Amino acid sequence: MLPQLSLSLQFGAHDDAPLHRAALPRHKVARWIRHALARDAEITVRIVGRAEGQSLNRDYRHKDYATNVLTFDYARKPVVSADLVLCAPVVAEEANAQSKTLQAHYAHLIVHGALHAQGWDHEISQAHARAMESLEVTILAALGFDNPY
């Protein structure tokens, strides 16, 4: 049985918002996250524009550019509590550059962010990166998506 999920799905003001809303039906976002969870969770997924994405990345990671996904993990036990912030224009640019659908790229990044919320970290070492990527591939395959790498 999959873990329980309390999901808040939010869309900030940004260009092409209808395109991103269409790629992210609530039931699919919930399914993607639940498949990545090892325990019950309360997660907010927020889709933002470039300015908000850059501001958050600068303020919290000290990197002055908009990135694809930011994970703010607040608790891992007894319930995972986190915010996932995805920058819509960056996600769209990457999907196009990688010849992926917007929905497939969002699925990958949301699974990636959900794993970060549970303590997975690909920046620790190559071994951690390979383990995390392998888990992402397995989860995405179970959801019907191709290997994102």
PEJO-V184547 format. One record per backbone hydrogen bond with DSSP energy under -1.0 kcal/mol. NH is the residue of the N-H (numbers start at 1). CO is the residue of the C=O. If there is no record, write none. Layout:
BEGIN
NH/CO
NH/CO
END
This chain:
BEGIN
6/41
8/43
10/45
12/47
17/14
20/16
21/17
22/18
23/19
29/25
30/26
31/27
32/28
33/29
34/30
35/31
36/33
41/4
42/80
43/6
44/82
45/8
46/84
47/10
48/86
53/49
54/50
55/51
56/52
57/53
58/54
59/55
60/56
61/57
63/57
65/63
70/85
72/83
74/81
75/81
80/40
81/75
82/42
83/72
84/44
85/70
86/46
87/68
88/48
91/87
92/88
93/89
94/90
95/91
96/92
97/93
98/94
99/96
100/95
105/101
106/102
107/103
108/104
109/105
110/106
111/107
112/108
113/109
114/110
115/111
116/112
117/113
118/115
119/116
120/115
129/125
130/126
131/127
132/128
133/129
134/130
135/131
136/132
137/133
138/134
139/135
140/136
141/137
142/138
143/139
144/141
145/140
END
